[in-house]
């Protein structure tokens, strides 16, 4: 390690243990509309999240602390200094990598949320496929009405983008014992949806058990291929190998009622619209990889 790199790491390490946010206050108390919107977006129909004794889904823990477009006033100078130091070192790109949550008590409508956050760790220099940089982990301690409610650890990678010298292979999907049947269907140009053997509820993505009744029994139905754009984003940055931004990534609601994330093709990225009809097709990216995508318009084909 060069003297300059060692000096930078020492400066970065000095920020560990310093506050990232102090006396933060949630912009809204825990409330039923946000719980409803979350459950609708996630397709979560658990009865615990509705009615007079409703609780918030535990995974909403971070949602109650988010500052929206205007941000929070409690963010510390130390955190901004740390990010600035990384920017000066050429680590100008950022990507969220993972989070960990611990739940200490249920959150209920009306709970007032406060929080503090600390810079828990800054990694040594790491080289990834995206580029070289440092992982920064913050730990947020969340309180409800002054009492500990949970902990949220959030990790980002601040990195200098790697130079893309040639067209890289498209990343492979993670295939495991729970979803292997889905990818086998894709290989046959079939989009298979799980159907619960207990209550008949359709579910996607594939899971080992039914979220509605808990039954582990299931079979499949083949999607007709018709759908609409339920929501979408346009990816501009950061650039990933094998992808050519900007491009549209859609949350597609299939005619069967479940939703799938995939690329929207056949129309310029800036012409994609919510409610746009799309049709399933299967696109081959190389000798091994076939993926389901959705072409704008009622016509598609496989």
Order of alpha helices (4+ residues) and beta strands (2+ residues): alpha-beta-alpha-alpha-beta-beta-beta-beta-beta-alpha-beta-beta-beta-beta-beta-beta-beta-beta
